[in-house]
Amino acid sequence: MSPETLITCWTLGLLSAVAAIAFRSELRRRRVDREVSEDRIFRCVNCNLVYTDDAGVDRSRCPACGRTNVPFEF
């Protein structure tokens, strides 16, 4: 086997491995991004606890002190 062929095969193998790793990483990233929840964020005005609740809830009771709070707006 000539040195040029050996270098070409080694380079193609290395590039194939890098492409496979990049492809797998992209598939994993898409799977994680798809699982983002639609929960609402609440901040208690009494004890300042930040917590989440279901998306359909307009008011939520604080798990720490029991006070009812409205969703936190960014």
C-alpha positions as CSV (number, residue, x, y, z in Angstrom):
1,M,0.0,0.0,0.0
2,S,1.4,3.4,-1.0
3,P,1.8,6.2,1.6
4,E,-0.6,8.4,-0.3
5,T,-3.3,5.7,-0.1
6,L,-2.6,5.1,3.6
7,I,-2.9,8.9,4.4
8,T,-6.0,9.2,2.3
9,C,-7.7,6.3,4.1
10,W,-6.7,7.5,7.5
11,T,-8.0,11.1,6.7
12,L,-11.3,9.8,5.4
13,G,-11.7,7.5,8.4
14,L,-11.0,10.4,10.8
15,L,-13.4,12.7,9.0
16,S,-16.1,10.0,9.0
17,A,-15.7,9.6,12.7
18,V,-16.0,13.3,13.4
19,A,-19.1,13.6,11.1
20,A,-20.7,10.6,13.0
21,I,-20.1,12.3,16.4
22,A,-21.5,15.6,15.1
23,F,-24.6,13.9,13.7
24,R,-25.2,12.0,17.0
25,S,-24.7,15.2,19.0
26,E,-27.3,17.1,16.8
27,L,-29.8,14.3,17.2
28,R,-29.4,14.4,21.0
29,R,-29.7,18.2,21.1
30,R,-33.0,18.1,19.1
31,R,-34.4,15.4,21.4
32,V,-33.6,17.5,24.5
33,D,-35.0,20.7,23.0
34,R,-38.2,19.0,22.1
35,E,-38.9,18.0,25.8
36,V,-39.1,21.6,27.0
37,S,-42.1,21.9,29.3
38,E,-44.8,24.6,29.0
39,D,-45.1,25.2,32.7
40,R,-45.6,28.7,34.0
41,I,-43.2,30.4,36.4
42,F,-44.4,31.8,39.7
43,R,-42.7,34.0,42.3
44,C,-44.2,34.2,45.7
45,V,-44.7,37.8,46.9
46,N,-44.5,36.6,50.5
47,C,-41.4,34.4,50.7
48,N,-39.8,35.1,47.2
49,L,-39.7,31.4,46.3
50,V,-39.6,30.8,42.5
51,Y,-41.5,27.7,41.4
52,T,-43.4,26.3,38.4
53,D,-47.0,25.1,37.9
54,D,-49.1,23.8,34.9
55,A,-49.5,26.0,31.9
56,G,-53.3,26.2,32.3
57,V,-53.1,27.6,35.9
58,D,-53.8,31.3,36.3
59,R,-53.1,31.4,40.1
60,S,-50.9,29.0,42.0
61,R,-50.4,28.3,45.7
62,C,-46.8,28.6,47.0
63,P,-45.5,25.3,48.2
64,A,-43.5,26.9,51.0
65,C,-45.9,29.4,52.6
66,G,-49.3,28.7,51.0
67,R,-49.9,32.2,49.6
68,T,-51.7,32.3,46.2
69,N,-49.6,34.0,43.4
70,V,-50.0,35.1,39.8
71,P,-47.5,34.1,37.1
72,F,-44.2,35.9,36.9
73,E,-43.9,38.0,33.7
74,F,-40.5,38.6,32.2
